[in-house]
């Protein structure tokens, strides 16, 4: 699984420093927004021909790890 995270890159001079896929100018948020708009994985791969299925999986894992907040208890 950690190999998937290696597909996500973040460089200050590229896409405003937003996380991208393998150094390309395809942002993680671009992929996630398409999936949220009910665009199928196959359609995403058709629209971004340089993407691979593992890139989409990396976007999902990256976001899941970023939103895994500790649970607060009273």
Residue frames relative to the residue before (quaternion, step in Angstrom):
aa qw qx qy qz dx dy dz
X 1.0000 0.0000 0.0000 0.0000 0.00 0.00 0.00
X 0.6477 0.5172 -0.3410 0.4435 3.57 0.95 -0.74
X 0.5533 0.5911 -0.4008 0.4287 3.59 1.18 -0.43
X 0.6009 0.5571 -0.3585 0.4472 3.59 1.08 -0.68
X 0.6661 0.5203 -0.3126 0.4335 3.58 0.93 -0.84
X 0.5660 0.5921 -0.3837 0.4265 3.60 1.19 -0.40
X 0.5903 0.5805 -0.3577 0.4321 3.59 1.23 -0.35
X 0.6555 0.4793 -0.3066 0.4966 3.60 1.22 -0.37
X 0.0486 -0.8017 0.5955 -0.0159 3.55 -0.74 1.10
X 0.0957 -0.7757 0.6222 0.0438 3.52 -1.24 0.54
X 0.0550 0.8006 -0.5881 0.1008 3.55 -0.50 1.25
X 0.5626 -0.6508 0.3877 0.3311 3.61 -0.83 0.95
X 0.7569 0.4134 -0.2222 0.4548 3.62 0.90 -0.81
X 0.6825 0.4723 -0.2761 0.4847 3.57 1.25 -0.03
X 0.8534 -0.0453 -0.0147 0.5190 3.57 -0.82 1.08
X 0.6546 -0.5501 0.3076 0.4174 3.55 0.98 0.85
X 0.6548 -0.5323 0.3074 0.4398 3.58 1.16 0.49
X 0.4439 0.6894 -0.4592 0.3416 3.58 1.26 0.15
X 0.5809 -0.5777 0.4323 0.3766 3.60 -1.12 0.57
X 0.0858 -0.7927 0.6035 -0.0058 3.55 -0.92 1.04
X 0.5093 -0.6353 0.4917 0.3085 3.52 -1.33 0.14
X 0.8654 -0.1423 0.0446 0.4784 3.54 -0.78 1.18
X 0.7145 -0.4777 0.2637 0.4378 3.57 0.89 0.89
X 0.5197 0.6133 -0.4293 0.4116 3.58 1.25 0.08
X 0.5310 -0.6256 0.4617 0.3368 3.56 -1.23 0.20
X 0.4372 0.6174 -0.5020 0.4190 3.52 0.97 0.97
X 0.2575 -0.8036 0.5216 0.1262 3.55 -0.42 1.24
X 0.6153 -0.5317 0.4373 0.3839 3.53 -1.22 0.57
X 0.6615 0.5172 -0.3149 0.4425 3.59 0.92 -0.87
X 0.5851 0.5701 -0.3807 0.4333 3.61 1.06 -0.60
X 0.6835 0.4798 -0.2775 0.4750 3.55 0.89 -0.97
X 0.6793 0.4995 -0.2998 0.4464 3.58 0.86 -0.94
X 0.6434 0.5183 -0.3277 0.4582 3.59 0.98 -0.76
X 0.6326 0.5185 -0.3370 0.4663 3.57 1.02 -0.73
X 0.6599 0.4962 -0.3109 0.4707 3.57 0.92 -0.87
X 0.6475 0.5195 -0.3135 0.4610 3.60 1.03 -0.78
X 0.6791 0.4566 -0.2818 0.5009 3.58 1.18 -0.55
X 0.5491 -0.6654 0.3520 0.3630 3.54 1.31 0.44
X 0.3432 0.6855 -0.5448 0.3398 3.56 1.09 0.71
X 0.4336 -0.7171 0.4770 0.2650 3.58 -0.76 0.97
X 0.6437 -0.5117 0.3998 0.4050 3.53 -1.27 0.43
X 0.6305 0.5403 -0.3329 0.4468 3.59 0.99 -0.82
X 0.6638 0.4971 -0.3041 0.4688 3.59 0.99 -0.83
X 0.6128 0.5331 -0.3501 0.4666 3.59 1.02 -0.74
X 0.6751 0.4921 -0.2893 0.4674 3.56 0.92 -0.92
X 0.6303 0.5150 -0.3324 0.4764 3.60 1.12 -0.58
X 0.6801 0.4961 -0.2831 0.4596 3.57 0.99 -0.88
X 0.7621 0.2134 -0.1137 0.6007 3.58 1.07 -0.78
X 0.1918 -0.8541 0.4732 0.0989 3.55 0.27 1.28
X 0.6317 0.5287 -0.3431 0.4513 3.61 1.19 -0.34
X 0.5727 0.6019 -0.3756 0.4107 3.59 1.25 -0.25
X 0.2061 -0.7314 0.6364 0.1327 3.49 -1.32 0.51
X 0.6765 -0.4870 0.3523 0.4256 3.57 -1.21 0.42
X 0.6357 0.5410 -0.3294 0.4412 3.60 0.97 -0.81
X 0.5973 0.5597 -0.3648 0.4437 3.62 1.12 -0.55
X 0.6550 0.4927 -0.3077 0.4833 3.57 1.00 -0.82
X 0.6331 0.5161 -0.3238 0.4774 3.56 1.00 -0.79
X 0.6318 0.5332 -0.3231 0.4605 3.59 1.05 -0.76
X 0.6236 0.5361 -0.3339 0.4606 3.59 1.02 -0.78
X 0.6746 0.4945 -0.2903 0.4648 3.55 0.92 -0.91
X 0.6699 0.4877 -0.2979 0.4740 3.58 0.92 -0.87
X 0.6238 0.5479 -0.3309 0.4485 3.58 0.96 -0.88
X 0.6948 0.4688 -0.2689 0.4745 3.55 0.88 -0.97
X 0.6243 0.5374 -0.3391 0.4544 3.58 0.98 -0.79
X 0.6768 0.4846 -0.2937 0.4699 3.57 0.93 -0.85
X 0.6585 0.5165 -0.3022 0.4563 3.58 1.07 -0.74
X 0.7462 0.3789 -0.2146 0.5036 3.59 1.11 -0.57
X 0.4764 0.6573 -0.4473 0.3754 3.58 1.21 0.27
X 0.0118 -0.8319 0.5521 -0.0544 3.53 0.29 1.33
X 0.5423 -0.5965 0.4590 0.3734 3.60 -1.10 0.59
X 0.4460 -0.6871 0.5085 0.2653 3.54 -1.05 0.77
X 0.3051 -0.7482 0.5632 0.1729 3.54 -0.90 0.95
X 0.0853 -0.7841 0.6130 0.0457 3.54 -1.00 0.82
X 0.4344 -0.7063 0.4999 0.2500 3.53 -1.13 0.66
